[in-house]
């Protein structure tokens, strides 16, 4: 598994632990370009005894060897080409493409690519063109964020360049419905929305997309397909648009 924008390990560590506990084998390759969060990532791996994560202080991009400046507050920082920006989230970091990393490490297979890089997701996916071109079952599943601050979906999510790129590689794309906060959803199916049937109205917001080439993934994972609702689950908004299909 590849995680881009691993931050302090808040996603990579639980995933790695679950992989180990379920005897799945494999390694989480966690990429974090910012210095302080990367050091916290290493610390968290150590104190939790996680041994199946390989942490890399690199930024995933569409070209390798590019010096990228990390701009913005740490939890929302994005990478842009250039030198160090005063007041930025961290010193410049070098870039690597997923394709070159996979080849250099001799990785036989990638099961999942998960990206949360505050606008850099498309660059990272373009840098994985060779990997994404693989047919099922060799092609990885994708989970990546889109945010209105970086992605113009004014003519439909299905017409954005990142979704069109992923679909050109043979993927089917869904939006994932979720709360931004930690809200108990145990026992409820995860709901996903076909990418051309997503309700997008509201202030600038972001959510995750799921892309897969596996024909039976929805059934295998017990996901529920819904239409014409928002990916953002919100307690205080219209239940018809912002609550799960069977309510809270």
Legacy VTK file of the C-alpha trace (Angstrom):
# vtk DataFile Version 3.0
C-alpha trace
ASCII
DATASET POLYDATA
POINTS 248 float
0.000 0.000 0.000
1.134 3.555 -0.755
0.010 6.487 1.409
0.736 9.985 0.123
0.441 12.747 2.705
0.949 10.363 5.623
1.316 13.297 8.061
1.942 11.905 11.575
0.651 8.440 10.730
-2.952 8.835 11.842
-4.104 6.714 8.891
-0.995 4.712 8.015
-0.504 3.251 11.499
-4.015 1.823 12.027
-3.970 0.401 8.505
-0.563 -1.198 9.027
-1.670 -2.661 12.349
-4.846 -4.076 10.801
-2.826 -5.627 7.982
-0.533 -7.326 10.483
-3.318 -8.487 12.811
-5.268 -10.025 9.951
-2.231 -11.801 8.591
-2.440 -10.016 5.267
1.276 -9.355 5.039
2.526 -6.447 2.976
4.025 -3.059 3.788
2.619 0.464 3.991
4.902 2.877 2.131
4.164 6.209 3.842
5.252 9.461 2.171
5.368 12.727 4.129
7.386 15.736 2.864
7.116 17.991 5.944
9.942 17.673 8.460
8.140 17.981 11.837
5.215 15.685 10.927
7.662 13.193 9.417
9.600 13.084 12.684
6.338 12.529 14.572
5.480 9.755 12.132
8.773 8.023 12.922
8.164 8.523 16.650
4.669 7.070 16.468
5.916 4.052 14.546
8.519 3.442 17.238
6.330 3.808 20.325
3.579 1.675 18.792
5.929 -1.074 17.685
4.825 -0.828 14.055
7.332 -2.605 11.828
5.443 -2.901 8.533
5.575 0.783 7.567
8.355 2.231 5.452
8.422 6.007 6.007
9.833 8.218 3.249
10.372 11.960 3.492
9.442 12.545 -0.129
6.542 14.173 -1.966
4.599 12.166 -4.544
4.479 14.112 -7.818
4.334 13.716 -11.599
8.130 14.075 -11.892
10.952 12.842 -9.707
13.707 15.053 -8.343
11.669 18.261 -8.206
12.248 20.491 -5.177
8.821 21.189 -3.696
7.945 23.807 -1.115
5.366 22.829 1.481
2.981 25.748 2.011
0.226 26.355 4.546
-0.492 25.142 8.089
0.796 21.608 8.718
-2.549 19.793 8.682
-3.579 21.514 5.431
-0.230 22.043 3.729
0.209 21.506 -0.002
3.300 21.068 -2.153
4.270 23.479 -4.930
7.458 23.660 -7.024
10.057 26.135 -5.784
12.315 26.961 -2.887
11.584 27.381 0.769
8.797 29.830 1.602
9.186 31.840 4.823
6.494 30.825 7.261
5.672 27.660 5.329
4.944 24.313 6.924
8.421 22.950 6.291
11.589 23.050 4.250
11.577 22.000 0.631
11.405 18.267 -0.031
12.287 16.286 -3.122
9.654 14.572 -5.242
9.335 11.046 -6.578
6.804 9.461 -8.908
4.966 6.371 -7.794
6.037 4.597 -10.980
9.728 5.246 -10.340
9.434 4.341 -6.670
7.677 1.059 -7.439
10.339 0.172 -10.000
13.287 1.208 -7.817
11.994 -0.809 -4.857
11.091 -3.823 -6.950
7.524 -3.860 -5.649
5.639 -6.729 -7.243
2.177 -5.332 -6.529
0.391 -2.334 -5.031
-3.001 -3.080 -3.519
-4.126 0.441 -2.608
-2.942 3.993 -3.250
-4.338 6.500 -0.732
-3.677 10.212 -1.229
-4.439 13.261 0.912
-2.022 15.893 -0.347
-4.161 19.049 -0.408
-4.353 19.570 -4.150
-1.407 17.408 -5.199
-3.462 14.264 -5.744
-3.685 14.606 -9.524
0.068 15.146 -9.851
0.702 12.006 -7.794
-1.734 9.970 -9.880
-0.184 11.143 -13.149
3.128 9.977 -11.713
1.550 6.541 -11.292
0.428 6.234 -14.924
2.209 2.926 -15.507
0.851 1.371 -12.315
-2.679 2.622 -13.005
-2.622 1.188 -16.530
-2.404 -2.360 -15.156
-5.529 -4.470 -15.697
-7.576 -5.959 -12.877
-6.563 -7.628 -10.575
-3.109 -6.015 -10.747
-4.329 -2.399 -10.741
-4.438 -0.825 -7.259
-7.612 0.510 -5.718
-7.464 4.297 -5.248
-8.711 6.491 -2.411
-7.946 10.183 -2.853
-9.272 13.538 -1.756
-10.769 16.218 -3.962
-11.437 19.700 -2.589
-13.210 22.637 -4.231
-10.273 24.878 -3.298
-8.100 22.895 -5.723
-10.513 21.120 -8.084
-13.030 23.004 -10.240
-16.129 20.808 -10.339
-18.464 23.569 -11.551
-19.380 21.515 -14.652
-19.636 18.235 -12.774
-17.263 16.074 -10.802
-17.114 13.616 -13.689
-15.687 16.376 -15.913
-12.773 17.321 -13.661
-9.339 16.544 -15.040
-8.408 14.200 -12.199
-11.547 12.073 -12.574
-11.231 12.019 -16.367
-7.605 10.916 -16.022
-8.457 8.078 -13.644
-11.376 6.956 -15.819
-9.085 6.965 -18.870
-7.096 4.252 -17.087
-10.194 2.061 -16.845
-11.364 2.941 -13.337
-14.910 3.306 -12.052
-15.142 6.214 -9.613
-17.372 6.859 -6.595
-17.554 9.557 -3.920
-17.351 8.228 -0.357
-19.874 9.546 2.181
-18.427 10.305 5.602
-18.419 12.667 8.554
-15.484 15.044 8.875
-15.419 14.300 12.600
-15.216 10.988 14.447
-18.859 9.904 14.493
-19.768 6.326 15.415
-20.957 4.482 12.289
-20.358 0.892 13.374
-22.921 -1.460 11.891
-23.880 0.894 9.073
-22.772 0.224 5.499
-20.380 2.675 3.915
-22.279 4.619 1.268
-20.746 5.579 -2.068
-22.092 7.763 -4.866
-21.415 7.304 -8.605
-19.181 10.185 -9.610
-21.752 11.638 -12.038
-24.555 11.650 -9.449
-23.012 13.597 -6.576
-24.772 16.562 -4.940
-22.088 19.263 -4.821
-23.843 22.414 -3.623
-22.541 24.311 -0.607
-19.439 26.219 0.477
-16.003 24.971 -0.631
-15.546 21.500 0.782
-13.680 18.278 0.186
-14.272 14.544 0.337
-12.677 11.298 -0.750
-13.149 9.383 -3.973
-12.884 5.638 -4.419
-11.685 4.329 -7.781
-11.492 0.654 -8.655
-11.231 -1.770 -11.551
-12.661 -4.670 -9.544
-16.150 -5.409 -10.921
-17.411 -6.909 -7.658
-15.801 -4.577 -5.112
-19.089 -2.969 -4.046
-20.598 -6.361 -3.240
-17.423 -7.783 -1.693
-17.101 -4.906 0.779
-20.831 -4.564 1.412
-20.933 -0.957 0.225
-24.244 0.780 -0.461
-24.610 2.767 -3.689
-26.743 5.912 -3.347
-27.441 8.765 -5.746
-28.014 12.533 -5.782
-26.867 13.094 -2.200
-23.868 14.868 -0.692
-20.674 13.046 0.285
-20.600 15.280 3.371
-22.516 13.739 6.252
-23.623 16.621 8.485
-25.850 16.406 11.551
-27.256 19.926 11.186
-28.114 19.836 7.468
-31.019 18.460 5.415
-31.258 14.727 6.255
-32.339 13.941 2.692
-28.981 15.195 1.432
-26.576 14.918 4.358
-27.629 11.864 6.400
-27.149 8.163 5.578
-29.960 6.594 3.580
-31.364 4.768 6.631
-30.802 7.710 8.977
-28.666 8.162 12.055
LINES 1 249
248 0 1 2 3 4 5 6 7 8 9 10 11 12 13 14 15 16 17 18 19 20 21 22 23 24 25 26 27 28 29 30 31 32 33 34 35 36 37 38 39 40 41 42 43 44 45 46 47 48 49 50 51 52 53 54 55 56 57 58 59 60 61 62 63 64 65 66 67 68 69 70 71 72 73 74 75 76 77 78 79 80 81 82 83 84 85 86 87 88 89 90 91 92 93 94 95 96 97 98 99 100 101 102 103 104 105 106 107 108 109 110 111 112 113 114 115 116 117 118 119 120 121 122 123 124 125 126 127 128 129 130 131 132 133 134 135 136 137 138 139 140 141 142 143 144 145 146 147 148 149 150 151 152 153 154 155 156 157 158 159 160 161 162 163 164 165 166 167 168 169 170 171 172 173 174 175 176 177 178 179 180 181 182 183 184 185 186 187 188 189 190 191 192 193 194 195 196 197 198 199 200 201 202 203 204 205 206 207 208 209 210 211 212 213 214 215 216 217 218 219 220 221 222 223 224 225 226 227 228 229 230 231 232 233 234 235 236 237 238 239 240 241 242 243 244 245 246 247
